[in-house]
Amino acid sequence: MKKLRSCLILSVLLASIGAQAAPLTSGVDATGTDPTVRIQDDVFLAINGGWIKNTPIPADESRIGAFLNVYNQTQDQIRTIVEGLDDKSTGEALLVRSMYRSFMDTERTNALGLKPLAPQFREVDAVRDVPSLMRLLGRWQGQGISLPLELGVEPDSKAPTRYLAVASQSGLAMPDRDYYLESDARFAKAREAYLGYLKDSFVALGLNQPAQRAQRVLDLETAIARIQWDKVINRDPVKTYNRFTLQALAKKVPGVDWNAFLQAGTTQKLSALDVSQPTYATALGKLIKATPVATWQDYLRIHVLSAYSPCLDDKTVERHFAFFNGTLHGMTENRPRWKRGLRLIDSTVGEALGKIYVDKYFPPANKARMLELVHNLIEAYDQDLDTLTWLKDKKSLAAAHQKLAKLMIKIGYPDKWRGYEGLVVDEKDLLGNVQRAAAFEYRRQFAEINETVDRTRWWMKPQTVNAYYNPTMNEIVFPAAILQPPFFDMQADDAVNYGGIGAVIGHEISHGFDDQGSLFDADGKLETWMDKADSDRFKEITHRLVEQYNHYEALPGKFVNGELTLGENIADNAGLAIAYKAYRLSLAGKEAPVMDGFTGDQRFFIGFAQVWRGKDRPEALLNQITSDPHSPSRFRAIGATVNSDAFENAFGVKPGDGMYKAPEERIRIW
């Protein structure tokens, strides 16, 4: 879902911060600090430097940190559930058990080799011309195969009570177009490795001239990358909203055989289509016609092989891992098979698993406590709106208050579970299970085209360690798995918890008012509600934030993209500021006690820095700064605190200190 604002953040234990009458500890992890670094010079390294020096990244991971710790804890919980399901399982439990057992049957997958792909390869062999190619691209929609055009269903940004079919650019094997187009030696190394992967794959498929085929596929993907919109433009919800009636589509977006593509891609009768990148679609139509059918066939063979490799024999799995996990993310060992099996369950019958998960690990009382904490943060935002220097127009201010008042809060799990009636999962048919589950979900989405948008729907599963803001729903969503220790410590003082979970909640709420979210009104409609003068002042402030993050060097010669990461950087800065105000409100005019040598305000900012503890492999960091709208963890910690007056006051930061920023240069959005 392209408009979903997902933030890989952190986990919390649901509890009311204010309910702690007698905090037992400071919540400061002294074992992770680096005493050789002053907080005034670098809050991230001062609080996390010792941990960074002493904690290796596991061979089967591309990064490590607080987020991964929570994820692994959740995986252990889920493993206990899944491996405890017996032959008496029924309903959702039976689906989960059968999917897992089919994946864990390595003897069968090794014996089959590449045979399960034979039906797809026969379809590829049958492609003879452009119309048959477009029909195949349509038929393969929703199968998890990376294709140049991707069909999906979303709430209509201009009419968020109805669903709309969307066609978006896709089709690259590597993470971003920069991997194909940039001359940087690190990208060149990735291209060379990809070429090797392609050649080895054609050899495994038993096809002649593997080197020549590999080069042609790389050249084709490079041509696709060249005509794609870049990641910054794709953040713009106005530019990427291009709704056309089916009658006008061929004229407005020429080049693509839309009839062949859509008739094969869905059985639903569509009245309109949102083409996210119209110029790309037109250019793709020309590229399709200009490229030999044989080259498209090789492209399709590789893409279907790459899509399903994790579910095939060990040799195929290893070849896929070596490039996609090794070259692109720096991992040196594959994850244990049980972990990969749990990921498969999550991506196929994830809500069935989620229903079992919350029954065991998420008691209803936790949901009520979390709601109380969220409302505390919303109250702090509501008070702060009236003090904003960039929001002065009375109508704009009233609209902002209305948007905050209408914010929908979802905690833990859906009120209405989605069923899997009709889905067949056979523990002796792994690839068939994957394909049937994908087709089942795809058909379910398109069946909703003529329905009113279901506002109870979740776009993540309860066991997902994540959170998001959805502008077309004007909602913040915290799945159950993210709401657990260690990031909220029941035994710790309120200060670090406000700096942790409080800043996270504030982060998600602020997405409704960032550079993208501010374009949607209280009902989720893509419609201007802010006065032009207010909007101009907001853009001026956020442009300064772009410049700030543009100067952060993540790798030698590679800097954070301030435009790509703007929304998340706004949210980090706003979340921290509002969480601090909420913390001060919680003290009711009193001062927090000094604990372990730190004042309450100091512990608040230490808690925030501890949240972003992490380290990355260079390959993973390159991937992130190229394609991810989130800044690397270090800059999330220092980027927001350096703009905080309260941080300077808490630690006595002075001119000459590494964290010092002159008051007139600090960027205050909230």
N, C-alpha and C positions, 0 to 999 in steps of 0.2 A: 504494500500500500504506500504510494509515493508521498502522501501528505502526512504520514504518521511521524511524529517527532519522538524518536526513540533515543533514550539516553542510557548508555551503559554506565551505570553509576555505582551503587553500593547497596548493602543489605542492612536491615534494621530489625530489631525486635519490637513488635507493636506494644507500645505502652504509653501511658500518659506521663510526660516528663514532669508535669507539675505534681503528680501523685507521689513522688519520692519525698518522703518527709525527712529522711536522714541518709544522705549519700554516704557510702562507705569508702569509696576511693576517688581519687582525682580523675581517673580515666586516662591519665597520661602514660603512654607506654615508654618508659625510660629506656628499656632495652633496645629500642629501635632508633634512638637518637644518635647524633654524631656530636660529641662535645667539642670538637675542633671547629665547628661551624656555628656562628652566632645566628640566632633567629632574625636579628636585625639585618643580617646580610643575605640570608637565603632560608626562608622558613621551611621550604620543602626538604632541603638537605639536612638542616639542623634537626628536624623532627624524624626524618626517615633515613638519613645517611648511614647510620649504623646497620640498620636492617638491609639496606641496599648492598653494603659491602659484604655482609655475612650470609646473604640468602641467594643461592644459585637458582637459575631458572631451570625447572625440570626439563629433561630431554624431550618429553612429549608435549611441551607447551612452548608457545611463542612469546609469552610474557608471564609475569607473576605479580601478585599484589593482593590487596584486600578483596577486590572483586572476585579473583580466581579462588580465593580461600572460601568464600561463600558459595560459589558455584560448586566446588568440590564437596563441600558439606552437603549441599542439596543432592548431588549425584549419589552420595553414600546413602542418603535417606531413600531416594528413589530405587536404588539397587536393592535395598532391603525389601521394598514393596514388591518389585517385579520378580525377584528370584524367590519370593515367598508364595507366589501364585501357583496353585496346584491344579491337578486335572479336573477338579470340581468347579473351577472358575466358570462364571457365566457373564453375559453382558459385556460391559466395558472391560472387566478384568480378563475375560477370554480373548478379546481383541488384543490387549496389551501383551498377554502371555504368548499368544501365537505369533505376533510380530517379533517379539524378542527371541523366541525359540528358532524362528526361521533364520534370523541373523546369526545366531550362535552355532548353527549347524555348518561348521567349516568343512566337514568331510563332503557334504553334498555340494557346496559351492565350488570347492576345488575340483570335484569330479566333473562338474558341468562346464567349467572354464568359461568360454565366451558364447557357448551355445544359447543361453537365454536371450542374447541380443539378435538372434537370427531373424525374428519377425521384423525388427526395425531395419536391419540391413536389407531385407528384401524390399521394404518400402523405399529405401534410398535407391536401390538398383532400378526401381520402376520409374524414377523421375526421368523424364525425357525432354521437357521443355519448361518454359516459364510458368504456364498455368499449372502444370503438375507439381512444380516446385512450390508455388504459392499454396496449393491445396495441402501439401505435406506440412508446410510451416503452420498452417491452420490446425491440422489434425494433431500436431505435436504440442499444441498449447496446453499449459497446465500440467505437463509431465516432468517438470524440473530440468528440462533441457534448455541450455542457453541458446536462444535464437535471435536473429536480428530485430524482429518485432515481437513484443510480448503483450498479450491480452490479459486484462484483469477487470475487476469490478470495484468501484469505490462510490461513496456518497458524492453526489454532484456538488462541486464547490459553490456553484451559483444557486443551487436549489437543494440544500443538504438533507431534505426529507426524502429524496428519491435517489436511487442508484443509477450509475452511469458506467457504461463500458469504456475502458481506457486502453489505448494502444501506445506503448512506450518503446524507446530505443533500448536495445540490449545486444547480446550476441558476441561479447568478448570473453575470452577465457581468462585473461589476466585482469587484475582488479580495476584498471582505469585506462582510459585512452592514452594517458601519459606514458604508460609502460610500452606503448607501441611507437610513440611519436617523439619523445624526448631523447636528446643525445647524451644525457648523463650516463656515465659509465655503469652505474648501478642498474639503470633500466636496460642498458645494452646487454649486461650480463644476464638479466632475466629473459630477454628475447633469445639470446643464444641457448639458454637452458630450455626454453619453450620449444625451440626448433628441435632440440635433441629429444624432448618428450614426444613431439609429433612424429619424428622419424621412428623412434622405438615403437610407438603405437601402431604405425602402419606396418612395421615388421611383424608385430604380434597379430595383426589382422591378416597376415599372409598376402599382402598386396605388393605388387612389383613397384620399382622405382620409389622407394619410401622417402629418400632425401628430396626428390623433386616434388613429390606430393606434399611433404612437410613445408617446403618453401612456398608453394602455391597457397596453402592454407594460411600461413603467416602473412603473406602478402594480402590475402583477402581480408583477414581480420584488421590489418593495418589500414586498408581502404575503408573499412567500416568505422574504425576509430577516427579517421580523418574527417568524416562527415557528421560525426556525433556532436551534440551540444556538450559543452564542458560542464563540470560539476557545479560551478558557481551559478551559471545561468539556470541550471536545473533546479536550483533552490528557489527560484522565483515562481510563486504559485500563480501569478498573473500571466507570465509568459508561457507557462506550461499548461494553461487551461485554454483549450482550443476545441470547443464543442461544435461538431458539424452534424447536420442531418445526413442520413444515409444517401438521400438524393443528391445532396451538394458535395458529398465527400470526394467523388472522382474529379470534380471540377476544382475544388478548393485545395485538395492534396493529390495532384496528379502523379502518375508514375507507378503506383502500386495497384495491382489487380485486387482491389478491395473485395469485390464480389466473391472471387475464388477463395481468398483468405478468410473472410468472415463466415461464409457458408460452411467451410470445413472446420472453422474454429469454434463455432457454437451453434447449437440447435435452436437457441432463442431468437426470436424475431426482434432485431434491434431497430430502434427508430433514430438513434444518434450514437456518435462515437466521439470521445475526447481523444484527439491525437496530441500527445504531449509535446512532441517535437516535429511539427509539420515539415520544415525544410529538410530535416533528416529523412523523413519518410519518402519525400519526393526524390531526394538524392539516392536513397536505397533502391528505389524502383529502377533508376537508371543503372545502378551498380549491378542489380540482379540481371538485367538484360545484357549488360556488357561483359559479364563474367561467364566463361564456359560452364555448361551444366556439369561437366566432369569435376570441375573445381568445387562447385557447390556440393556435389555428392561426397567428396572427400571431407569437406567442412562438416557436413552432417554426420558422417561416420565418426569423426573425431568427437564431435559434441555429444553424440549419444553415448559413446564409450566413456567420455569424461563424466557425464552425468551419473552413470550407473556403476562406475568403477568401484566405489566403496562397497558395493554389494556383490562383487564378483570374486574370482579366485584370488589367492594370495599374491601371485605374481602381478596381476593387474592392480591390486590394491597397492602394492609396493611401488609400482611405477607411477601411479597417480599421486601417492604420498610424497615421493621424492621431489616432484616438481611443485605441486600445489601447497604442500605443507613445508617441505624442505626449502626449496629455492625461494618461494614467496614469503615464508614466515620464519625460516631459520630453525625449524624443529629438526631434531636428529633422530627421534624415535616416534613411531606411531603410538597413538593412545591405546590403552588396553582394549581388547575387543568388547568387553562389557560396557565400557564408556561409549564406544561407538554405537553399540546396540541401543543404549538409552537415548542417544541423539536421534537415532532412526525412529524410535517410538514417538519422541517429541515432535518430529516433523511429519508424522503420518497420522497417528491417533493420539495426539498430544492432549486433547481435552478429555479424552477417556482416562488417560493417566492422571490428569489434573484433578479429576473428581475423586479418585482414590487418594491422591496425595493430600488434599486439604482435609479429608476425613481423618487422616492420621496425624497430620502435623500442623493444622491451623484451626484451633478452637475458635468458635464464634466470638468469644470475649475479646480476642485480639483485634478483631475488626472494629469493635466499638471504641477501643482505646486509640487506635490509629486515627479514626475519624475525629476524635477530640483534638489530637495534635494537629491534624490538617486544618481544622477550623481555627486553631490559634494562629497559624501562619496566614490564613486568609484574612483574619481580622487585622493583622499587622499590615498586610498589603492594602486593605481598605483604608486604614488610617493614613498610610503613606501616599496614596493617590492624591490627596489634597495638598501635599507639600511639594509635588514634582515641579521642577523649574521649566520643564519642556511641555507640560500639559496644562495650558492656561485657559483654553476656550471652554466655556461652561457646558456646551452641548457635548464636546469631546469628553470632558470629565464625567458627565452624567452617563455617557455610553460606556466608559471604562468601568465605572462602578456597577453598571448593569451587567457587564460581561463577567465581572468577578462574582456577582451575586448569582448568576446563572451557571457558574462553573459546576460541572457534574463530577462527583468524586466516586471512584470505584476502587474498592479495597479488597485484596485477597483473591476473590474468585467471582465468576458470573452469578447473578441471581437466577439466570435461566441457562441450563446446560444445553449444549448442542449435541444432538444424537448422531449415531452412526448406523442407523437402520439401513440395511441393504448392502453394506460394505462387507465383502468376503475377505477374510484373512486366513491363509492356509499356512501352517507352520512348515510345510514342505515346498513352499513356492515363494522364496524371498523376493525375487525381482517382480514377480506377478503381484505380490502384496504391495510393493512400493508403487507400481504403476496404477494399480486399482485404487489405492488410497489417494494418489495425486488426482486421478480422474474424478473420483468421488467428490473431493473438495472443490475442484474446478467447476463441476456441474452444479454443485450447491451454490457457489457464488453467482453463476449466471442465472440460476433459477430465481434469484432475488431481484433481477433486473426490473421487473414490473411490480415489485413490492415496495411498501413504505420502508424506509430505513429503520432497521432494528437498533434502537439506542441502547439496548441491553447487551449488545454484542461486544465481545472482547477481541482485540487483535493480537493478544499474547495469551499464552497458557499460564495457569496458576503457578506452575513449577519453574517458570522463567525468571531468572535472576536479572531483572531489568525493570524499567518503568517508562512511561511515555505520556506526552500530551498530544491530543488529537484535535486539530483546529476545527474540522468540520462537525465535530461533536461538542466542542468546547468542554473537554473532559480531561482529567488527570487520572492515571491508572497505575496502581501499585500491586502487581501480582504477589501472591502469598510468599513465594520463595525469596523475594527480596526483603521481606519483613521478618528477619531473624538475626540473631547475633552473627558476628561480633560487633557490628557497627553501632548498634544501640546496646549499651551495657546497663542492665538493671541495677548493677552494684556500683555504678559510677555517678558522679555528680552531674547535675543538669547541664553544666556549661559545655562539656565535650559532646553531649548528645544533641544539643542545639546546633553546635558547630558541624555535627555529622548529619543526622537525619533531618534536622531542621533546615539545613542548607539544601538538602536534596529535595525536600518538599517545596521549598521556596523556588528552587531551580525549575521544577516542573510547572508550577503555577505561572512563573514568569514567561514561559513559552507562549502563553496567550497574548503577550504584549511585546514579543521580540520582533525582529525585522520581518518575519513571516507571519507569526501569529497575530500581529497587530493589523494585518490586512483582512482578518475575519471578524465578523461582528459577534454579538452575544449568542446568536442562534447558529453560529458556524457557517454563515454565508460569506463568501468572498465578496466583500462590499466595503467601501471606504466609510469609516465612521469618525475618523480623526480629522480635525480642522487642518488645512494645508499648512498654516503657520506652525502648528504643533508638530505636524509630520516633518516639516523641514528642520525644526529644532532637534527632533528625535534623530533624524538622519545625520545631522551634524555631530551629535554626541557619539553615535554609533560608528561613524567614520573614524573618529579618533580611536575607538576601540580596535577597529580594523588595523590601523597603523601600529598600535601597541603590539598586537600579536604577530604582525608581519615581521617584527624584529626578533622574534624568538627563534633561535637556531636549534632545531631538533637533532639534526645530523650535520656533519661537516658540509657546509655549502647548501644545505636544505633547510628552509625556514617554514614555519607554520604559515598556512594560507589564511590570513585574517578575514577574507571575504567568505571563504568556504566555512569557516568555523564561527562566523559571527553570531549566529543564533544561540549556539551553545555557550559562547563566551559571555553574551548578554545574560544568559540564564545563570551562569556561575557567579557573575558579579552581582546580579539582582538577588539570587538566592542567598548569598552570603550576607548581603546588606539587610535583607528582611529578616533572616534568621537571627541576626544580632539584635535587631530591634525587638523581635519577639522574645528573645532571651531577657533583654532588659525589662520588658513589660512583665515577664514572669517573676521578676524579683520584687515587684511592687514597691519600688523605691528603696529597697534595702541593698546592701552590698553583700556579695557572696563571700564566703570565707576563703582565706588563703589555704591552699592544699598542695603539699609537696613543693612548696616554694612558689607556686603560681597563683595569681589572682583569678577570679572567675572569668574576666575578660580574656586573660591570657590563655586559660584552658579552652575557652570557646574557639580561639583561632588555632590552637594546637589540635583540637578535635577535627577541625576542617582540614588541616594538613595531613593528619593521619588517615583520613578518608581516601586521599589520593596517593597513598603509598603504592609504589609499583615500579617495575623495571621491565624493559622490553628488549628483545633481540633487534639488532639493526634492521633486519629484513622486515620484521613486523612493524617497526617504527616508520620505515619508508612507505610501506603499504598504508599505514594510518594517515600520515601527513599528505599522502597523495589523494586518498579517496574518502577519508572519514571526516564528517563535520565536527568531530570532537577534537580538541587540542590534546596533545600528550599530557599525561597526568602531572608532570612537574609544572607545566605552565598553567594548568588548571588551578594548582595550589597557589602559585605566586602571582598569577595574572589578576586574580580577584583581590587578594589581600593587599597588594601594592596600591590599590585604589581606595583602600578603606582608611578613613580618618581614625576610626576606632582601633584599628590594628596599630597605627603609629602611636596613638596614645597608650595603648596597652603595653607596648614594649619600649617606649621611649625612642623610637626611630628618629635619627638625626641626619642632617645633611652629611654626605660622605658614606653613609651606610648603604649596603647593597640594595636594601629594600626601600630606600628613601625615594619619595616622589614629591616634588613640590606641590603644596596644596592646590595651586591654580592649575596644575597639570593632571590632577587626579580626575578620573572619569566617573562621574556619579550619575547613574541612570535612575536608580531608586534610592 
